[in-house]
Amino acid sequence: MANKRDYYEILGIKKDASEEEIKSAFRKQAKACHPDLHPGDKEAEARFKELNEAAEVLTDAQKRAQYDQFGHAAFSQANGGEYAGNPFSGFGGFTDIFESMFGGGFSGGGQRTGPIPGNNLRYTLTISFEDAAFGVKREILVPREQNCSTCGGTGAKPGTSATRCSACGGSGQVRVQQNTMLGSFTTVRPCTVCGGTGQVNKDPCADCAGQGRVKKTSRVLVTIPAGIDDGQTLSMAGEGEAGLRGGPNGDLYITVNVKPHKLFRRSGYDLNLDMKLPFTIAALGGEIKVPTLTGSVKYTVPEGTQAGTVFRLRGQGIQRLRGSGKGDLLVRVDIEVPKRMNEQQKTLLKAFGDSLGKQQAEAKQGKRNIFNIVKDALNND
């Protein structure tokens, strides 16, 4: 018994786990290693046996109490335990405990014999910054499984209908009894005659080969709402793949990628813009034109504006998604100093600097703001 793993460790649960938590842990792990889902995989089969043994003991109050007190020794051959010589003799086969915990409705291959919803689909759509801000309609091409228009999704030739499969009696599954050295096991597998559907098309539809669905590329009109942001996802109900055996269609999920703008940066519903101001306007103030998503607007810069100042233009940002109002435009300014000047400009600027005299010295000592000095000097001229 030294090599046997702890049952709680096998299921990945705590020792005070409830019966429902035990069953939930079993269901989660058993799906990944059920023998019918991994035919011929000895490792998966061994893992499933281990899960079965742990679940069968821990879901039985009496057996769990014995295990909690004595561990694996409670079922050892020396103590005449139930699992002496056959650790799975009390299970009634792989599928019995599997189906009891999953609540039925599945065949041994994990297929449902009733209606099955269609698969959901995902699509990535790239749009411009402006389209995201103002909204847009786009037509996209979506390859998907659709109900055959000839047979209406039944898979039967028009004028005929499917009949109940005689091999499985319409259940879509068959039971197989297996006798092994570990005991007798009963497994449930999809019927190979009807493919697990429980019905047989004696006259299959020629257009879909009896499948009921065909692969087609469809045009879907997508409405992108104003204010959508990069990475957000839209859902379109029923635009996924067609369901099986009358099941509903899946949905289409569209993830939006927004291209960056050459001027603006988005922060929520606000826009950020960097602008350079001529040093004369920064010092004296004046009217400038500020670009927005809808065109240029006039803005009056106050005198003495410092580098790094941020102006807020209200209502010039992004439309709030499915709401009213817009964000703001935040304009951060930097002072632009000429890089190249001709001789006349240099002479004038030098003369201007000399004319500051005492005022310039005071500015160096921090007594006056340089922009006030510039303003006074220009006004004196």
Secondary structure, DSSP 8 states (H G I E B T S, - for coil): -TT---HHHHHT--TT--HHHHHHHHHHHHHHH-TTTSTT-HHHHHHHHHHHHHHHHHTSHHHHHHHHHHGGGGGSGGGT-TTTT-TTTTS--HHHHHHHHHTS---TTS--SS-B----EEEEEEE-HHHHHH-EEEEEEEEEEEE-TTTTTS-B-TT---EE-TTTTTSSEEEEEEEETTEEEEEEEE-TTTTTSSEE-SSB-TTTTTSSEEEEEEEEEEEE-TT--TT-EEEETT-S---BTT-----EEEEEEE---SS-EEETTEEEEEEEEEHHHHHH-EEEEEEETTEEEEEEE-TT--TT-EEEETT-S-B-TTSS-B--EEEEEEEE--S---HHHHHHHHHHHHHHTHHHHHHHTTSS-HHHHHHHHHHH-
